[in-house]
């Protein structure tokens, strides 16, 4: 107890000495305003996001819903075309009924633009789910015996070009090919 008291006293004394010294060291210098020191935040408008950024945001939203047991799947409307959003919501509702929860960090990498125009894009990437963990009704379960590091192929669309990219089709390639081998071409 006595050592802890001495440590706290020493910390308080150091703070008392440091604050006046810090104030003295900047005499004559102009201090930048708070607005000048902050960088502008990245654009929050989904219409300005690239197809890759939209896919990344989709997975972030989907993984957040999975971590909460798919109680809210409204994210699907923000990233998927209506037909695909309805299918995603039905899948999410089924997972929610079983008490499935998935947590952890997903890593998306090896981005490859196969085709992109003003209103359509096709992108391939590696979806590494090796750090994800699943539980069902509160009990841990394995995600799959298959490799959780898969090659994904997504197609996105937007119309008109001032609208955000929406995922039109999402899928995974045969599991026989590794991300490393596929993307070294």
N, C-alpha and C positions, 0 to 999 in steps of 0.2 A: 504494500500500500504506500509506503514511504517513497519507494523508487518511482512509482507511478506519479505521485504528487510532485516530485522533483522534475520529472520529465515534462509534465504539463506546465510547471512554472518556467522551465527553461524555454519551452516552446512559446509561451506567452511573452517572455522577455525578448526573444529573438524577433517576434512579430513587431513589438513596440519599437525596436531599434531599426528594423528593415523598412517600415513604412516611411518614417521621416527621411531616411537616406535615399529612398527611391524618389521621393518628391524633390529632393535637392539636386539629383543628378540630371534632371531635364530642364534646368533653368535656361531661358533664352530660346529653347526649341519650341516650335509650334507642334502641338499635339494634333494628330489627324482626327477628324471628326469620325463618329461612329459610322456614318453612312459611307465615308470614303474608305474605311478599312474593310467593309463587308463586300464580298463579291456578289454580283448579281446571281440570284438563284437560277437554275436551269429552267427552261420553259416548262410550264405545267400544262400546256395545251396539248392534248393527245393528238391533235391533227398535225402537230409539228414533229412527232416522234417517228423515228425510222421503223421499218418492219422489225428489225432486230430488237429495238427498244420496246416495241409493242409485245413481242414474244416474251422478252424478259419480264415485263410488267405482268403479263398474263400468268406466267409461272409463279411469280411472287404472290399474286392475289390467290391463285389456286392453292399454293402451299400454305398460305395463311388460313384459308378455309379448311384445308385438310387438318391443320393443327388444332382447329376448333371443332372438329368432328362434323364438318360440312353442314353446320347449322344455317349458314347463309351462303347461298350460291349465286347471289345477284351479280357477282363479279363477271359471270359468264356473259351477261348482256353488254358489258363494257368492252369485251375483247373478241367475242365470237359472233359470226353471222347468226341471224335468228334461228335457223334450223339446227345448227351445231350447238348454239346456246341451250336450246330446249333439251337436246340429247345430254349435254353436260349436266344440266340441272337434274334430269332424271337419274343419271348415274350417281350424282352427289347425294340425292335423296335416298337411293338404295344403300350407299355407304353409311349415311347417317343412321338409317334404321338398324344396321348391324353393329353400330357403336365403333366403327373403324376410325382411328385417328392416326395421322402420319405426321411426324415431326422430323426436324433435322435440316441440314443445308444441302440444297441441290446446286450443282455446278453446271452451267451451260458454257460450252466452249467450241472452238474449231468452226466458227461461223463461215459459211460458204454461200454466197448469193448465186443461185443457179440461173435465175432470170428475174429481171426487175424492169418494170415500165412505170408510167405515171399512175396506173390504176391496178397493177397486179405485181405480185412478188412471190418467188419461190425460194425458200431458204432451207439449207441443211445445216445441222449442228449436232454436237455431241451432248447428250443429256446424261450427266453423271449423277445417279441417285444412290451411290454407294454409302453416303452419309445419312440417308433417310432411315428412320425406324418406324415400324408400324405396331399398333396395338388394336385389339378387337375386344370390346367390352372390358377394357382395362387390363387385358393380358397381352404381353408381347407376342407378336407373330412375325415370321419372316416375310419379307416382301415378295421374294420369288427365288426359285433355284436358278433362274436364268440370270444372265449378266445384267446388273442394274445400270450399266454404262452403255447406252444405246444410241444409234444414229437416228435422228429425227428428221422428218421432212415436213415442212409446213408451207401451205399456200395462203397468201393474204390478198385481200382485195380492198379497194376503196373507190367510192363513186359518189360524188365528184372528188377531185383530188384535194379539196379543202377539208374533207372528212378524214377521221383517223383510219389507219389500217386496221382491218378486222380479219381475224383468222377464219379462213374459209374451209380449210382442210388440214387435219393434223394426223400424223401417223409415224410409225417407226419401221425401219427396214429390218430385214432378216437378221436375227441375232448371231448368225455365223460370222459376220464381219465385225471386227473391232473398230472402235473410233480411231485408234492410232493408225491402223492399216488403211482405213478408208480415206482419211484426211491427209495422208502423206503424198498423195498423187500430185 
